[in-house]
Amino acid sequence: MPARSARGGRLSVWIHRRLGPAVLLCYLLALLVPGPGTRLRGTALGLFGLRLDASTLALFLILFAAAFQVPPGRALAAVRQPKTVLAGLAAHLLTAFALAPATALVMYGTGLRGPADGLSAAVALIAAAPVAAAATVWIGRDGEVTALLAVVLLSALLSPLTMPTTLGLLGHVLPSAGHTQALVDSAAGQARALLTGAVALPCALGLLARRFVPAAVSGRLLPGAPLVAIAAMLALTYVNATAAVPVLHREPWTVVALCAAVGWGVCRLAFLVGSLTARALRLPPGAGATVTLACGMSNVSVSTVIVVQALPGQPHALLVALVYGLTQKVSARRAVAKGAAAPSCRTVGGRRAVR
């Protein structure tokens, strides 16, 4: 059994190192062979007001597996880092109020009134989504993993309340209060059921399972949990990407370029807000990287599922979410590398020493 666990751990590390190319391969498959993904998106069951399709089930597996890997003591250790946890959670929740209206204002200012409604609604959905569980992978050993883990879990558990509230408020502050408000209000209603059943519930079940499952059983299951999460994430990436294929075939390249520019620009701005927040609070490098990732890394898996279900007539919104997901992986690597390169301080004999 130890040999099997070691093999599972090595395989998980090997896949994580190649996660970027694997995601790109999923996008390529969606472009070249969209048929299976399209059929999966069209097959769904209704249960307690929740539309259960392949995307929803994959999302459930991702978050359950992520929460199951959290030792109970490690989750409680984040209480010792309240400043970092609260800063990361607050920065993530408040960023949506800057990004979505700013996107709409920029597009209105440049005369793009048509796409402004759908794209600003997409930005609102992306920014208001919970913090991506993948952020804990990027933070590495140099960052405050427990604090970032707490932010991820709290944002997921609170999302059935915070995301619909954020979207409802944004509907009143976005420049076009008519059509855009109707979009975000519709998305808020769809989001509550989805976030409860496919985000908060699997997180709670994963934590409870790790707490109460016997150690011998959890020891056998743990090596496979990261592999389950990665497989579900790649499947979700492929299925959601197939929904954007019609946009690429139907729309002119200028519209596709606009969606890509919005996704890239909004993601970079979110990481910038996180970095400035960390500097303003004078956080050490590890805590600063935690706040930066919490602010910039939204759970694109959640937002793409909500976009597909709540905004079926807005395929451009899905394209923005997919570009955001690609950009945040590159931005996360840079943020962590910058935090690791910065000198950190420790106290020696009452004085601060740089190491």
C-alpha positions as CSV (number, residue, x, y, z in Angstrom):
1,M,0.0,0.0,0.0
2,P,2.8,2.5,0.7
3,A,4.3,1.7,-2.7
4,R,0.9,2.4,-4.3
5,S,0.5,5.7,-2.4
6,A,4.0,6.7,-3.5
7,R,3.2,5.9,-7.1
8,G,-0.1,7.9,-6.8
9,G,1.8,10.9,-5.3
10,R,4.4,10.8,-8.1
11,L,1.8,10.6,-10.8
12,S,-0.1,13.5,-9.2
13,V,3.1,15.7,-9.2
14,W,3.9,14.7,-12.8
15,I,0.5,15.7,-14.0
16,H,0.5,19.0,-12.0
17,R,3.8,20.0,-13.7
18,R,2.2,19.4,-17.1
19,L,-1.2,20.9,-16.2
20,G,-0.8,23.9,-18.5
21,P,-0.2,21.8,-21.7
22,A,-3.0,19.5,-20.6
23,V,-5.4,22.4,-20.4
24,L,-4.3,23.7,-23.8
25,L,-4.9,20.1,-25.2
26,C,-8.4,20.2,-23.9
27,Y,-9.1,23.5,-25.6
28,L,-7.6,22.1,-28.8
29,L,-9.8,19.0,-28.6
30,A,-12.9,21.1,-28.0
31,L,-12.0,23.0,-31.2
32,L,-11.3,20.0,-33.3
33,V,-13.7,17.4,-31.8
34,P,-16.6,19.3,-30.2
35,G,-19.3,16.6,-30.7
36,P,-18.9,14.6,-27.5
37,G,-18.8,17.7,-25.3
38,T,-21.8,19.2,-27.0
39,R,-23.8,16.0,-26.4
40,L,-22.7,15.9,-22.8
41,R,-23.8,19.6,-22.3
42,G,-27.2,18.8,-23.8
43,T,-27.8,15.8,-21.4
44,A,-29.1,16.8,-18.0
45,L,-31.3,15.8,-15.1
46,G,-33.3,18.1,-12.8
47,L,-33.0,17.5,-9.1
48,F,-34.3,19.9,-6.4
49,G,-34.1,22.9,-8.8
50,L,-30.5,22.1,-9.8
51,R,-29.7,21.2,-13.4
52,L,-27.4,18.1,-13.2
53,D,-25.2,17.8,-16.3
54,A,-21.7,16.7,-16.9
55,S,-20.3,20.2,-15.9
56,T,-22.1,20.2,-12.6
57,L,-21.0,16.7,-11.7
58,A,-17.4,17.4,-12.6
59,L,-17.5,20.6,-10.5
60,F,-18.9,18.5,-7.6
61,L,-16.0,16.1,-7.9
62,I,-13.3,18.8,-8.1
63,L,-14.4,20.5,-4.9
64,F,-15.1,17.4,-3.0
65,A,-11.7,16.0,-3.8
66,A,-10.0,19.3,-2.9
67,A,-11.8,19.5,0.5
68,F,-11.1,15.8,1.2
69,Q,-7.4,16.5,1.0
70,V,-7.5,19.0,3.8
71,P,-6.5,17.6,7.2
72,P,-8.8,19.0,10.0
73,G,-6.0,20.4,12.0
74,R,-4.6,22.3,9.0
75,A,-7.9,24.0,8.3
76,L,-8.1,25.1,11.9
77,A,-4.5,26.4,11.8
78,A,-5.7,29.3,9.6
79,V,-7.3,30.9,12.6
80,R,-3.8,31.9,13.6
81,Q,-3.5,34.0,10.4
82,P,-6.7,36.1,10.6
83,K,-5.2,39.2,8.9
84,T,-4.1,37.3,5.8
85,V,-7.4,35.3,5.6
86,L,-9.6,38.3,6.0
87,A,-7.5,40.4,3.6
88,G,-7.6,37.7,0.9
89,L,-11.4,37.1,1.3
90,A,-12.3,40.8,1.4
91,A,-10.1,41.7,-1.6
92,H,-11.7,38.9,-3.6
93,L,-15.2,39.9,-2.7
94,L,-14.7,43.6,-3.3
95,T,-12.8,43.3,-6.6
96,A,-16.0,42.5,-8.5
97,F,-17.3,46.0,-7.7
98,A,-14.3,47.5,-9.5
99,L,-13.9,45.2,-12.4
100,A,-17.4,44.8,-13.8
101,P,-18.3,48.5,-13.9
102,A,-14.8,49.5,-15.1
103,T,-15.2,47.0,-18.0
104,A,-18.6,48.4,-19.0
105,L,-17.3,52.0,-18.7
106,V,-14.3,51.3,-20.9
107,M,-16.4,49.7,-23.6
108,Y,-19.0,52.4,-23.5
109,G,-16.3,55.0,-23.7
110,T,-14.9,53.4,-26.9
111,G,-18.4,53.2,-28.5
112,L,-18.8,49.4,-28.0
113,R,-22.4,49.6,-26.6
114,G,-23.6,46.4,-28.1
115,P,-21.1,43.9,-26.5
116,A,-20.9,46.0,-23.3
117,D,-23.9,44.4,-21.6
118,G,-22.9,40.7,-22.2
119,L,-19.2,41.2,-21.5
120,S,-19.7,43.2,-18.3
121,A,-22.1,40.6,-17.1
122,A,-19.4,37.9,-17.8
123,V,-16.9,39.9,-15.8
124,A,-19.3,40.2,-12.9
125,L,-19.8,36.4,-12.9
126,I,-16.1,35.7,-13.1
127,A,-15.1,38.2,-10.4
128,A,-17.8,37.2,-8.0
129,A,-17.1,33.4,-8.3
130,P,-15.4,31.7,-5.3
131,V,-11.6,31.6,-5.2
132,A,-10.1,28.8,-7.4
133,A,-9.1,25.7,-5.5
134,A,-6.1,25.5,-7.9
135,A,-4.7,28.5,-6.1
136,T,-3.4,26.2,-3.4
137,V,-1.3,24.4,-6.0
138,W,0.4,27.5,-7.2
139,I,1.2,29.0,-3.8
140,G,3.8,26.3,-3.1
141,R,5.8,25.8,0.1
142,D,7.0,29.4,0.2
143,G,3.5,30.9,0.7
144,E,1.0,30.6,3.5
145,V,-0.8,27.6,2.2
146,T,-3.1,27.2,5.3
147,A,-4.3,30.8,4.9
148,L,-5.0,30.5,1.2
149,L,-6.8,27.2,1.8
150,A,-9.0,28.9,4.4
151,V,-9.8,31.6,1.9
152,V,-10.7,29.0,-0.8
153,L,-13.0,27.1,1.5
154,L,-14.6,30.1,3.1
155,S,-15.4,31.7,-0.3
156,A,-16.8,28.4,-1.5
157,L,-19.0,27.8,1.6
158,L,-20.2,31.4,1.6
159,S,-20.7,31.6,-2.2
160,P,-24.5,30.8,-2.1
161,L,-24.9,34.0,-0.2
162,T,-22.1,36.2,-1.4
163,M,-22.2,35.6,-5.2
164,P,-26.0,36.3,-5.7
165,T,-25.7,39.3,-3.4
166,T,-22.7,40.7,-5.4
167,L,-24.5,40.1,-8.7
168,G,-27.7,41.8,-7.5
169,L,-25.8,44.9,-6.3
170,L,-23.8,45.0,-9.5
171,G,-27.0,45.1,-11.5
172,H,-27.7,48.5,-9.9
173,V,-24.2,50.0,-10.4
174,L,-23.4,48.9,-13.9
175,P,-23.7,51.7,-16.5
176,S,-26.5,50.1,-18.5
177,A,-29.0,49.4,-15.7
178,G,-31.6,47.9,-18.0
179,H,-30.4,44.9,-20.0
180,T,-27.3,44.2,-17.9
181,Q,-29.3,44.2,-14.6
182,A,-31.7,41.6,-16.1
183,L,-28.7,39.4,-17.1
184,V,-27.0,39.5,-13.7
185,D,-30.3,39.1,-11.8
186,S,-31.1,36.0,-13.9
187,A,-27.6,34.7,-13.2
188,A,-28.0,35.4,-9.5
189,G,-31.1,33.2,-9.4
190,Q,-29.4,30.4,-11.2
191,A,-26.2,30.7,-9.2
192,R,-27.8,30.2,-5.8
193,A,-29.0,26.7,-6.5
194,L,-25.8,25.7,-8.4
195,L,-23.4,27.1,-5.7
196,T,-25.4,25.4,-2.9
197,G,-25.5,22.0,-4.6
198,A,-22.2,21.9,-6.5
199,V,-19.9,24.2,-4.6
200,A,-20.7,24.6,-0.9
201,L,-22.2,21.1,-0.4
202,P,-19.2,19.1,-1.9
203,C,-16.8,21.3,0.2
204,A,-18.7,20.5,3.4
205,L,-19.0,16.8,2.5
206,G,-15.3,16.6,1.7
207,L,-14.3,18.2,5.0
208,L,-16.7,15.9,6.9
209,A,-15.6,12.8,5.1
210,R,-11.9,13.5,5.9
211,R,-12.8,14.2,9.5
212,F,-14.9,11.0,10.2
213,V,-13.6,8.4,7.7
214,P,-11.2,6.0,9.5
215,A,-7.6,6.9,9.0
216,A,-6.9,3.5,7.3
217,V,-9.6,4.2,4.7
218,S,-8.6,7.8,4.1
219,G,-5.0,6.8,3.7
220,R,-6.0,4.6,0.8
221,L,-8.2,7.2,-0.8
222,L,-5.9,10.2,-0.5
223,P,-3.4,9.4,-3.2
224,G,-6.2,9.2,-5.7
225,A,-8.0,12.4,-4.7
226,P,-5.7,14.8,-6.6
227,L,-6.0,12.6,-9.7
228,V,-9.8,12.6,-9.5
229,A,-9.8,16.4,-9.2
230,I,-7.4,16.8,-12.1
231,A,-9.4,14.4,-14.4
232,A,-12.7,16.2,-13.5
233,M,-11.1,19.6,-14.1
234,L,-9.8,18.6,-17.5
235,A,-13.1,17.0,-18.5
236,L,-14.9,20.2,-17.3
237,T,-12.5,22.3,-19.3
238,Y,-13.2,20.3,-22.5
239,V,-17.0,20.3,-22.0
240,N,-17.3,24.0,-21.3
241,A,-14.9,24.9,-24.1
242,T,-17.1,23.2,-26.7
243,A,-19.8,25.8,-25.9
244,A,-17.5,28.5,-27.2
245,V,-16.7,26.8,-30.5
246,P,-19.8,28.2,-32.3
247,V,-18.6,31.7,-31.3
248,L,-15.3,31.1,-33.0
249,H,-16.9,29.8,-36.2
250,R,-19.7,32.3,-36.4
251,E,-18.3,35.6,-35.2
252,P,-15.7,37.8,-37.0
253,W,-12.2,37.8,-35.6
254,T,-12.6,41.3,-34.2
255,V,-15.3,40.1,-31.8
256,V,-13.2,37.1,-30.7
257,A,-10.2,39.4,-30.2
258,L,-12.4,41.8,-28.1
259,C,-13.5,38.9,-25.9
260,A,-9.9,37.7,-25.5
261,A,-8.8,41.3,-24.7
262,V,-11.5,41.7,-22.0
263,G,-10.6,38.3,-20.4
264,W,-6.9,39.0,-20.4
265,G,-7.2,42.6,-19.2
266,V,-9.7,41.9,-16.4
267,C,-7.5,39.0,-15.1
268,R,-4.3,41.1,-15.1
269,L,-6.2,43.9,-13.3
270,A,-7.5,41.5,-10.6
271,F,-3.9,40.4,-9.9
272,L,-2.8,44.0,-9.8
273,V,-5.5,44.8,-7.2
274,G,-4.4,41.9,-5.1
275,S,-0.7,42.9,-5.3
276,L,-1.5,46.5,-4.4
277,T,-3.7,45.3,-1.5
278,A,-0.8,43.2,-0.1
279,R,1.6,46.2,-0.4
280,A,-0.9,48.6,1.3
281,L,-1.2,46.2,4.2
282,R,2.6,45.7,4.3
283,L,2.3,41.9,4.3
284,P,5.3,39.6,4.1
285,P,6.0,37.9,0.8
286,G,4.2,34.7,1.6
287,A,1.1,36.4,2.9
288,G,1.3,38.9,0.0
289,A,1.3,36.1,-2.6
290,T,-1.7,34.6,-0.8
291,V,-3.8,37.8,-1.0
292,T,-2.7,38.3,-4.7
293,L,-3.8,34.8,-5.7
294,A,-7.0,35.0,-3.7
295,C,-7.9,38.3,-5.5
296,G,-6.9,37.2,-9.0
297,M,-7.8,33.5,-9.1
298,S,-11.5,33.1,-9.5
299,N,-13.0,29.6,-9.9
300,V,-13.5,29.7,-13.6
301,S,-15.0,26.2,-13.5
302,V,-17.9,27.7,-11.4
303,S,-18.3,30.8,-13.5
304,T,-18.3,28.9,-16.8
305,V,-21.0,26.5,-15.6
306,I,-23.1,29.5,-14.4
307,V,-22.5,31.3,-17.8
308,V,-23.6,28.2,-19.7
309,Q,-26.7,27.7,-17.6
310,A,-27.8,31.3,-16.8
311,L,-26.7,33.1,-19.9
312,P,-27.3,30.6,-22.8
313,G,-27.8,33.5,-25.2
314,Q,-24.4,35.1,-24.4
315,P,-21.7,32.8,-25.9
316,H,-19.3,35.7,-25.8
317,A,-19.5,35.6,-22.0
318,L,-18.2,32.0,-22.0
319,L,-15.3,33.0,-24.3
320,V,-14.3,35.7,-21.8
321,A,-14.3,33.2,-18.9
322,L,-12.1,30.7,-20.8
323,V,-9.5,33.4,-21.7
324,Y,-9.6,34.5,-18.0
325,G,-8.9,30.9,-17.0
326,L,-5.8,30.7,-19.2
327,T,-4.5,34.1,-18.2
328,Q,-4.8,33.5,-14.5
329,K,-2.5,30.4,-14.7
330,V,0.2,32.5,-16.2
331,S,-0.4,35.3,-13.8
332,A,-0.4,32.9,-10.8
333,R,3.1,31.6,-11.8
334,R,4.4,35.1,-12.0
335,A,2.9,36.2,-8.7
336,V,4.3,33.3,-6.8
337,A,7.7,33.6,-8.4
338,K,7.8,37.3,-7.5
339,G,6.8,36.6,-3.9
340,A,9.5,33.9,-3.6
341,A,12.2,36.2,-5.0
342,A,11.4,39.0,-2.6
343,P,13.3,39.0,0.7
344,S,11.3,38.0,3.7
345,C,11.9,39.1,7.3
346,R,12.1,37.4,10.6
347,T,12.6,38.7,14.0
348,V,16.0,38.0,15.7
349,G,16.6,39.4,19.2
350,G,13.9,42.0,18.8
351,R,15.3,43.2,15.4
352,R,14.2,42.4,11.9
353,A,16.6,40.4,9.9
354,V,16.3,39.9,6.1
355,R,16.7,36.3,4.8
